[in-house]
Amino acid sequence: MIIKNAIVCDADGERDVDVRVEDGIVTEIGSSLVGENITDAARCLPYPLANRH
């Protein structure tokens, strides 16, 4: 899955990027990522979900 136009916060600050997620794991962060399953985050801030056992 590709999440387009997401806001990512890290040690360098905030930036608008695309995020590739495979099997629930972020595998790539960049611009103009392509794939079959695309979701437009419309500048949302995605949060990872904690595993609950």
PQR file of N, CA, C, O and H, with PARSE charges and radii, in Angstrom:
ATOM      1  N   MET A   1       0.842  -1.166   0.000 -0.4000 1.5000
ATOM      2  CA  MET A   1       0.000   0.000   0.000 -0.0000 2.0000
ATOM      3  C   MET A   1       0.890   1.233   0.000  0.5500 1.7000
ATOM      4  O   MET A   1       1.929   1.267   0.660 -0.5500 1.4000
ATOM      5  N   ILE A   2       0.474   2.232  -0.739 -0.4000 1.5000
ATOM      6  CA  ILE A   2       1.139   3.529  -0.759 -0.0000 2.0000
ATOM      7  C   ILE A   2       0.208   4.543  -0.102  0.5500 1.7000
ATOM      8  O   ILE A   2      -0.954   4.660  -0.491 -0.5500 1.4000
ATOM      9  H   ILE A   2      -0.370   2.205  -1.275  0.4000 1.0000
ATOM     10  N   ILE A   3       0.708   5.273   0.888 -0.4000 1.5000
ATOM     11  CA  ILE A   3      -0.039   6.362   1.497 -0.0000 2.0000
ATOM     12  C   ILE A   3       0.564   7.652   0.945  0.5500 1.7000
ATOM     13  O   ILE A   3       1.698   8.004   1.272 -0.5500 1.4000
ATOM     14  H   ILE A   3       1.652   5.177   1.204  0.4000 1.0000
ATOM     15  N   LYS A   4      -0.197   8.351   0.110 -0.4000 1.5000
ATOM     16  CA  LYS A   4       0.273   9.581  -0.534 -0.0000 2.0000
ATOM     17  C   LYS A   4      -0.015  10.795   0.344  0.5500 1.7000
ATOM     18  O   LYS A   4      -0.995  10.810   1.089 -0.5500 1.4000
ATOM     19  H   LYS A   4      -1.117   8.065  -0.156  0.4000 1.0000
ATOM     20  N   ASN A   5       0.839  11.811   0.254 -0.4000 1.5000
ATOM     21  CA  ASN A   5       0.625  13.119   0.881 -0.0000 2.0000
ATOM     22  C   ASN A   5       0.508  13.060   2.402  0.5500 1.7000
ATOM     23  O   ASN A   5      -0.251  13.825   2.997 -0.5500 1.4000
ATOM     24  H   ASN A   5       1.635  11.799  -0.351  0.4000 1.0000
ATOM     25  N   ALA A   6       1.247  12.167   3.023 -0.4000 1.5000
ATOM     26  CA  ALA A   6       1.227  12.046   4.481 -0.0000 2.0000
ATOM     27  C   ALA A   6       2.228  13.018   5.100  0.5500 1.7000
ATOM     28  O   ALA A   6       3.212  13.400   4.467 -0.5500 1.4000
ATOM     29  H   ALA A   6       1.864  11.545   2.539  0.4000 1.0000
ATOM     30  N   ILE A   7       1.966  13.409   6.335 -0.4000 1.5000
ATOM     31  CA  ILE A   7       2.927  14.218   7.084 -0.0000 2.0000
ATOM     32  C   ILE A   7       3.715  13.267   7.975  0.5500 1.7000
ATOM     33  O   ILE A   7       3.136  12.559   8.799 -0.5500 1.4000
ATOM     34  H   ILE A   7       1.166  13.099   6.849  0.4000 1.0000
ATOM     35  N   VAL A   8       5.023  13.251   7.812 -0.4000 1.5000
ATOM     36  CA  VAL A   8       5.889  12.398   8.627 -0.0000 2.0000
ATOM     37  C   VAL A   8       6.722  13.290   9.538  0.5500 1.7000
ATOM     38  O   VAL A   8       7.302  14.281   9.093 -0.5500 1.4000
ATOM     39  H   VAL A   8       5.493  13.827   7.143  0.4000 1.0000
ATOM     40  N   CYS A   9       6.774  12.930  10.813 -0.4000 1.5000
ATOM     41  CA  CYS A   9       7.588  13.660  11.792 -0.0000 2.0000
ATOM     42  C   CYS A   9       8.732  12.754  12.232  0.5500 1.7000
ATOM     43  O   CYS A   9       8.513  11.611  12.634 -0.5500 1.4000
ATOM     44  H   CYS A   9       6.303  12.126  11.174  0.4000 1.0000
ATOM     45  N   ASP A  10       9.942  13.269  12.152 -0.4000 1.5000
ATOM     46  CA  ASP A  10      11.100  12.528  12.641 -0.0000 2.0000
ATOM     47  C   ASP A  10      12.104  13.512  13.228  0.5500 1.7000
ATOM     48  O   ASP A  10      11.758  14.667  13.479 -0.5500 1.4000
ATOM     49  H   ASP A  10      10.120  14.197  11.825  0.4000 1.0000
ATOM     50  N   ALA A  11      13.310  13.085  13.445 -0.4000 1.5000
ATOM     51  CA  ALA A  11      14.333  13.930  14.064 -0.0000 2.0000
ATOM     52  C   ALA A  11      14.621  15.186  13.243  0.5500 1.7000
ATOM     53  O   ALA A  11      15.120  16.173  13.783 -0.5500 1.4000
ATOM     54  H   ALA A  11      13.590  12.147  13.241  0.4000 1.0000
ATOM     55  N   ASP A  12      14.311  15.158  11.939 -0.4000 1.5000
ATOM     56  CA  ASP A  12      14.550  16.303  11.059 -0.0000 2.0000
ATOM     57  C   ASP A  12      13.357  17.248  10.970  0.5500 1.7000
ATOM     58  O   ASP A  12      13.425  18.258  10.269 -0.5500 1.4000
ATOM     59  H   ASP A  12      13.906  14.356  11.501  0.4000 1.0000
ATOM     60  N   GLY A  13      12.261  16.937  11.674 -0.4000 1.5000
ATOM     61  CA  GLY A  13      11.065  17.781  11.638 -0.0000 2.0000
ATOM     62  C   GLY A  13       9.944  17.149  10.848  0.5500 1.7000
ATOM     63  O   GLY A  13       9.928  15.935  10.646 -0.5500 1.4000
ATOM     64  H   GLY A  13      12.206  16.117  12.244  0.4000 1.0000
ATOM     65  N   GLU A  14       9.004  17.964  10.400 -0.4000 1.5000
ATOM     66  CA  GLU A  14       7.854  17.501   9.629 -0.0000 2.0000
ATOM     67  C   GLU A  14       8.119  17.661   8.138  0.5500 1.7000
ATOM     68  O   GLU A  14       8.780  18.603   7.700 -0.5500 1.4000
ATOM     69  H   GLU A  14       9.017  18.951  10.564  0.4000 1.0000
ATOM     70  N   ARG A  15       7.578  16.702   7.361 -0.4000 1.5000
ATOM     71  CA  ARG A  15       7.688  16.801   5.903 -0.0000 2.0000
ATOM     72  C   ARG A  15       6.535  16.053   5.254  0.5500 1.7000
ATOM     73  O   ARG A  15       6.029  15.077   5.808 -0.5500 1.4000
ATOM     74  H   ARG A  15       7.042  15.937   7.716  0.4000 1.0000
ATOM     75  N   ASP A  16       6.126  16.505   4.097 -0.4000 1.5000
ATOM     76  CA  ASP A  16       5.076  15.846   3.318 -0.0000 2.0000
ATOM     77  C   ASP A  16       5.737  14.812   2.418  0.5500 1.7000
ATOM     78  O   ASP A  16       6.614  15.143   1.619 -0.5500 1.4000
ATOM     79  H   ASP A  16       6.536  17.298   3.646  0.4000 1.0000
ATOM     80  N   VAL A  17       5.312  13.558   2.551 -0.4000 1.5000
ATOM     81  CA  VAL A  17       5.930  12.470   1.793 -0.0000 2.0000
ATOM     82  C   VAL A  17       4.896  11.415   1.438  0.5500 1.7000
ATOM     83  O   VAL A  17       3.742  11.483   1.862 -0.5500 1.4000
ATOM     84  H   VAL A  17       4.600  13.289   3.199  0.4000 1.0000
ATOM     85  N   ASP A  18       5.330  10.442   0.654 -0.4000 1.5000
ATOM     86  CA  ASP A  18       4.575   9.225   0.398 -0.0000 2.0000
ATOM     87  C   ASP A  18       5.217   8.125   1.244  0.5500 1.7000
ATOM     88  O   ASP A  18       6.427   8.127   1.468 -0.5500 1.4000
ATOM     89  H   ASP A  18       6.267  10.387   0.309  0.4000 1.0000
ATOM     90  N   VAL A  19       4.391   7.187   1.711 -0.4000 1.5000
ATOM     91  CA  VAL A  19       4.873   6.113   2.576 -0.0000 2.0000
ATOM     92  C   VAL A  19       4.425   4.775   1.991  0.5500 1.7000
ATOM     93  O   VAL A  19       3.246   4.589   1.688 -0.5500 1.4000
ATOM     94  H   VAL A  19       3.408   7.186   1.529  0.4000 1.0000
ATOM     95  N   ARG A  20       5.368   3.844   1.833 -0.4000 1.5000
ATOM     96  CA  ARG A  20       5.036   2.487   1.379 -0.0000 2.0000
ATOM     97  C   ARG A  20       4.939   1.593   2.613  0.5500 1.7000
ATOM     98  O   ARG A  20       5.839   1.578   3.453 -0.5500 1.4000
ATOM     99  H   ARG A  20       6.325   3.995   2.079  0.4000 1.0000
ATOM    100  N   VAL A  21       3.826   0.842   2.714 -0.4000 1.5000
ATOM    101  CA  VAL A  21       3.614  -0.090   3.822 -0.0000 2.0000
ATOM    102  C   VAL A  21       3.430  -1.483   3.233  0.5500 1.7000
ATOM    103  O   VAL A  21       2.584  -1.691   2.364 -0.5500 1.4000
ATOM    104  H   VAL A  21       3.095   0.855   2.032  0.4000 1.0000
ATOM    105  N   GLU A  22       4.229  -2.437   3.712 -0.4000 1.5000
ATOM    106  CA  GLU A  22       4.124  -3.824   3.272 -0.0000 2.0000
ATOM    107  C   GLU A  22       4.016  -4.720   4.497  0.5500 1.7000
ATOM    108  O   GLU A  22       4.869  -4.679   5.383 -0.5500 1.4000
ATOM    109  H   GLU A  22       4.917  -2.268   4.418  0.4000 1.0000
ATOM    110  N   ASP A  23       2.969  -5.524   4.540 -0.4000 1.5000
ATOM    111  CA  ASP A  23       2.718  -6.414   5.676 -0.0000 2.0000
ATOM    112  C   ASP A  23       2.718  -5.665   6.999  0.5500 1.7000
ATOM    113  O   ASP A  23       3.213  -6.174   8.004 -0.5500 1.4000
ATOM    114  H   ASP A  23       2.276  -5.557   3.819  0.4000 1.0000
ATOM    115  N   GLY A  24       2.162  -4.449   7.002 -0.4000 1.5000
ATOM    116  CA  GLY A  24       2.045  -3.661   8.216 -0.0000 2.0000
ATOM    117  C   GLY A  24       3.314  -2.954   8.652  0.5500 1.7000
ATOM    118  O   GLY A  24       3.360  -2.393   9.747 -0.5500 1.4000
ATOM    119  H   GLY A  24       1.760  -4.035   6.185  0.4000 1.0000
ATOM    120  N   ILE A  25       4.347  -2.970   7.818 -0.4000 1.5000
ATOM    121  CA  ILE A  25       5.636  -2.357   8.149 -0.0000 2.0000
ATOM    122  C   ILE A  25       5.969  -1.283   7.115  0.5500 1.7000
ATOM    123  O   ILE A  25       5.852  -1.517   5.912 -0.5500 1.4000
ATOM    124  H   ILE A  25       4.310  -3.426   6.929  0.4000 1.0000
ATOM    125  N   VAL A  26       6.385  -0.099   7.589 -0.4000 1.5000
ATOM    126  CA  VAL A  26       6.835   0.960   6.679 -0.0000 2.0000
ATOM    127  C   VAL A  26       8.156   0.510   6.054  0.5500 1.7000
ATOM    128  O   VAL A  26       9.136   0.273   6.760 -0.5500 1.4000
ATOM    129  H   VAL A  26       6.480   0.091   8.566  0.4000 1.0000
ATOM    130  N   THR A  27       8.173   0.395   4.724 -0.4000 1.5000
ATOM    131  CA  THR A  27       9.367  -0.073   4.030 -0.0000 2.0000
ATOM    132  C   THR A  27      10.056   1.007   3.201  0.5500 1.7000
ATOM    133  O   THR A  27      11.207   0.847   2.793 -0.5500 1.4000
ATOM    134  H   THR A  27       7.377   0.588   4.151  0.4000 1.0000
ATOM    135  N   GLU A  28       9.337   2.119   2.954 -0.4000 1.5000
ATOM    136  CA  GLU A  28       9.938   3.187   2.146 -0.0000 2.0000
ATOM    137  C   GLU A  28       9.214   4.498   2.409  0.5500 1.7000
ATOM    138  O   GLU A  28       7.990   4.531   2.542 -0.5500 1.4000
ATOM    139  H   GLU A  28       8.403   2.249   3.286  0.4000 1.0000
ATOM    140  N   ILE A  29       9.977   5.571   2.481 -0.4000 1.5000
ATOM    141  CA  ILE A  29       9.439   6.916   2.608 -0.0000 2.0000
ATOM    142  C   ILE A  29      10.097   7.750   1.522  0.5500 1.7000
ATOM    143  O   ILE A  29      11.322   7.763   1.410 -0.5500 1.4000
ATOM    144  H   ILE A  29      10.971   5.545   2.372  0.4000 1.0000
ATOM    145  N   GLY A  30       9.308   8.437   0.730 -0.4000 1.5000
ATOM    146  CA  GLY A  30       9.884   9.232  -0.349 -0.0000 2.0000
ATOM    147  C   GLY A  30       8.815  10.044  -1.053  0.5500 1.7000
ATOM    148  O   GLY A  30       7.735  10.279  -0.510 -0.5500 1.4000
ATOM    149  H   GLY A  30       8.312   8.426   0.821  0.4000 1.0000
ATOM    150  N   SER A  31       9.122  10.465  -2.254 -0.4000 1.5000
ATOM    151  CA  SER A  31       8.166  11.230  -3.044 -0.0000 2.0000
ATOM    152  C   SER A  31       7.870  10.476  -4.329  0.5500 1.7000
ATOM    153  O   SER A  31       8.722   9.760  -4.856 -0.5500 1.4000
ATOM    154  H   SER A  31       9.999  10.274  -2.695  0.4000 1.0000
ATOM    155  N   SER A  32       6.661  10.644  -4.821 -0.4000 1.5000
ATOM    156  CA  SER A  32       6.218  10.036  -6.082 -0.0000 2.0000
ATOM    157  C   SER A  32       6.332   8.514  -6.081  0.5500 1.7000
ATOM    158  O   SER A  32       6.682   7.919  -7.101 -0.5500 1.4000
ATOM    159  H   SER A  32       5.969  11.225  -4.393  0.4000 1.0000
ATOM    160  N   LEU A  33       6.035   7.872  -4.934 -0.4000 1.5000
ATOM    161  CA  LEU A  33       6.045   6.410  -4.889 -0.0000 2.0000
ATOM    162  C   LEU A  33       4.854   5.887  -5.678  0.5500 1.7000
ATOM    163  O   LEU A  33       3.796   6.517  -5.685 -0.5500 1.4000
ATOM    164  H   LEU A  33       5.750   8.355  -4.106  0.4000 1.0000
ATOM    165  N   VAL A  34       5.008   4.750  -6.339 -0.4000 1.5000
ATOM    166  CA  VAL A  34       3.937   4.158  -7.131 -0.0000 2.0000
ATOM    167  C   VAL A  34       3.633   2.760  -6.617  0.5500 1.7000
ATOM    168  O   VAL A  34       4.491   2.098  -6.033 -0.5500 1.4000
ATOM    169  H   VAL A  34       5.868   4.239  -6.333  0.4000 1.0000
ATOM    170  N   GLY A  35       2.419   2.329  -6.839 -0.4000 1.5000
ATOM    171  CA  GLY A  35       1.981   1.001  -6.431 -0.0000 2.0000
ATOM    172  C   GLY A  35       0.535   0.810  -6.836  0.5500 1.7000
ATOM    173  O   GLY A  35      -0.091   1.721  -7.378 -0.5500 1.4000
ATOM    174  H   GLY A  35       1.722   2.867  -7.314  0.4000 1.0000
ATOM    175  N   GLU A  36      -0.002  -0.388  -6.572 -0.4000 1.5000
ATOM    176  CA  GLU A  36      -1.368  -0.693  -6.982 -0.0000 2.0000
ATOM    177  C   GLU A  36      -2.406  -0.161  -5.998  0.5500 1.7000
ATOM    178  O   GLU A  36      -3.452   0.329  -6.425 -0.5500 1.4000
ATOM    179  H   GLU A  36       0.507  -1.129  -6.132  0.4000 1.0000
ATOM    180  N   ASN A  37      -2.150  -0.243  -4.712 -0.4000 1.5000
ATOM    181  CA  ASN A  37      -3.115   0.161  -3.688 -0.0000 2.0000
ATOM    182  C   ASN A  37      -2.677   1.504  -3.116  0.5500 1.7000
ATOM    183  O   ASN A  37      -1.756   1.557  -2.301 -0.5500 1.4000
ATOM    184  H   ASN A  37      -1.300  -0.641  -4.366  0.4000 1.0000
ATOM    185  N   ILE A  38      -3.331   2.597  -3.534 -0.4000 1.5000
ATOM    186  CA  ILE A  38      -2.925   3.939  -3.128 -0.0000 2.0000
ATOM    187  C   ILE A  38      -4.032   4.597  -2.314  0.5500 1.7000
ATOM    188  O   ILE A  38      -5.198   4.586  -2.710 -0.5500 1.4000
ATOM    189  H   ILE A  38      -4.079   2.555  -4.196  0.4000 1.0000
ATOM    190  N   THR A  39      -3.657   5.171  -1.173 -0.4000 1.5000
ATOM    191  CA  THR A  39      -4.570   5.920  -0.326 -0.0000 2.0000
ATOM    192  C   THR A  39      -4.038   7.337  -0.208  0.5500 1.7000
ATOM    193  O   THR A  39      -2.861   7.535   0.093 -0.5500 1.4000
ATOM    194  H   THR A  39      -2.710   5.181  -0.852  0.4000 1.0000
ATOM    195  N   ASP A  40      -4.899   8.331  -0.444 -0.4000 1.5000
ATOM    196  CA  ASP A  40      -4.486   9.724  -0.300 -0.0000 2.0000
ATOM    197  C   ASP A  40      -4.755  10.156   1.129  0.5500 1.7000
ATOM    198  O   ASP A  40      -5.911  10.242   1.545 -0.5500 1.4000
ATOM    199  H   ASP A  40      -5.855   8.170  -0.688  0.4000 1.0000
ATOM    200  N   ALA A  41      -3.707  10.428   1.882 -0.4000 1.5000
ATOM    201  CA  ALA A  41      -3.839  10.818   3.284 -0.0000 2.0000
ATOM    202  C   ALA A  41      -4.260  12.274   3.424  0.5500 1.7000
ATOM    203  O   ALA A  41      -4.604  12.709   4.523 -0.5500 1.4000
ATOM    204  H   ALA A  41      -2.768  10.359   1.544  0.4000 1.0000
ATOM    205  N   ALA A  42      -4.242  13.028   2.346 -0.4000 1.5000
ATOM    206  CA  ALA A  42      -4.655  14.439   2.349 -0.0000 2.0000
ATOM    207  C   ALA A  42      -4.053  15.189   3.531  0.5500 1.7000
ATOM    208  O   ALA A  42      -4.762  15.853   4.288 -0.5500 1.4000
ATOM    209  H   ALA A  42      -3.963  12.675   1.453  0.4000 1.0000
ATOM    210  N   ARG A  43      -2.743  15.074   3.677 -0.4000 1.5000
ATOM    211  CA  ARG A  43      -1.954  15.764   4.705 -0.0000 2.0000
ATOM    212  C   ARG A  43      -2.301  15.320   6.122  0.5500 1.7000
ATOM    213  O   ARG A  43      -2.161  16.092   7.071 -0.5500 1.4000
ATOM    214  H   ARG A  43      -2.167  14.535   3.062  0.4000 1.0000
ATOM    215  N   CYS A  44      -2.754  14.071   6.263 -0.4000 1.5000
ATOM    216  CA  CYS A  44      -2.990  13.504   7.591 -0.0000 2.0000
ATOM    217  C   CYS A  44      -1.669  13.022   8.184  0.5500 1.7000
ATOM    218  O   CYS A  44      -0.680  12.839   7.475 -0.5500 1.4000
ATOM    219  H   CYS A  44      -2.867  13.444   5.492  0.4000 1.0000
ATOM    220  N   LEU A  45      -1.678  12.827   9.470 -0.4000 1.5000
ATOM    221  CA  LEU A  45      -0.502  12.353  10.175 -0.0000 2.0000
ATOM    222  C   LEU A  45      -0.753  10.914  10.603  0.5500 1.7000
ATOM    223  O   LEU A  45      -1.408  10.683  11.620 -0.5500 1.4000
ATOM    224  H   LEU A  45      -2.482  12.976  10.046  0.4000 1.0000
ATOM    225  N   PRO A  46      -0.241   9.932   9.842 -0.5600 1.5000
ATOM    226  CA  PRO A  46      -0.511   8.525  10.187  0.2800 2.0000
ATOM    227  C   PRO A  46       0.283   8.098  11.421  0.5500 1.7000
ATOM    228  O   PRO A  46       1.451   8.457  11.576 -0.5500 1.4000
ATOM    229  N   TYR A  47      -0.360   7.334  12.288 -0.4000 1.5000
ATOM    230  CA  TYR A  47       0.288   6.811  13.499 -0.0000 2.0000
ATOM    231  C   TYR A  47       0.326   5.294  13.426  0.5500 1.7000
ATOM    232  O   TYR A  47      -0.653   4.677  13.005 -0.5500 1.4000
ATOM    233  H   TYR A  47      -1.308   7.042  12.163  0.4000 1.0000
ATOM    234  N   PRO A  48       1.426   4.684  13.823 -0.5600 1.5000
ATOM    235  CA  PRO A  48       1.462   3.220  13.880  0.2800 2.0000
ATOM    236  C   PRO A  48       0.611   2.729  15.058  0.5500 1.7000
ATOM    237  O   PRO A  48       0.501   3.403  16.082 -0.5500 1.4000
ATOM    238  N   LEU A  49       0.024   1.568  14.896 -0.4000 1.5000
ATOM    239  CA  LEU A  49      -0.746   0.960  15.981 -0.0000 2.0000
ATOM    240  C   LEU A  49       0.174   0.042  16.774  0.5500 1.7000
ATOM    241  O   LEU A  49       0.985  -0.679  16.192 -0.5500 1.4000
ATOM    242  H   LEU A  49       0.114   1.020  14.064  0.4000 1.0000
ATOM    243  N   ALA A  50       0.056   0.065  18.070 -0.4000 1.5000
ATOM    244  CA  ALA A  50       0.856  -0.814  18.931 -0.0000 2.0000
ATOM    245  C   ALA A  50       0.298  -2.230  18.855  0.5500 1.7000
ATOM    246  O   ALA A  50      -0.916  -2.423  18.781 -0.5500 1.4000
ATOM    247  H   ALA A  50      -0.603   0.651  18.542  0.4000 1.0000
ATOM    248  N   ASN A  51       1.187  -3.216  18.873 -0.4000 1.5000
ATOM    249  CA  ASN A  51       0.746  -4.608  18.923 -0.0000 2.0000
ATOM    250  C   ASN A  51       0.166  -4.892  20.292  0.5500 1.7000
ATOM    251  O   ASN A  51       0.766  -4.561  21.314 -0.5500 1.4000
ATOM    252  H   ASN A  51       2.173  -3.059  18.932  0.4000 1.0000
ATOM    253  N   ARG A  52      -0.986  -5.498  20.306 -0.4000 1.5000
ATOM    254  CA  ARG A  52      -1.619  -5.870  21.581 -0.0000 2.0000
ATOM    255  C   ARG A  52      -1.725  -7.363  21.635  0.5500 1.7000
ATOM    256  O   ARG A  52      -2.287  -7.987  20.734 -0.5500 1.4000
ATOM    257  H   ARG A  52      -1.473  -5.768  19.475  0.4000 1.0000
ATOM    258  N   HIS A  53      -1.195  -7.940  22.674 -0.4000 1.5000
ATOM    259  CA  HIS A  53      -1.218  -9.402  22.821 -0.0000 2.0000
ATOM    260  C   HIS A  53      -2.192  -9.809  23.871  0.5500 1.7000
ATOM    261  O   HIS A  53      -2.351 -11.000  24.138 -0.5500 1.4000
ATOM    262  H   HIS A  53      -0.739  -7.434  23.406  0.4000 1.0000
TER
END
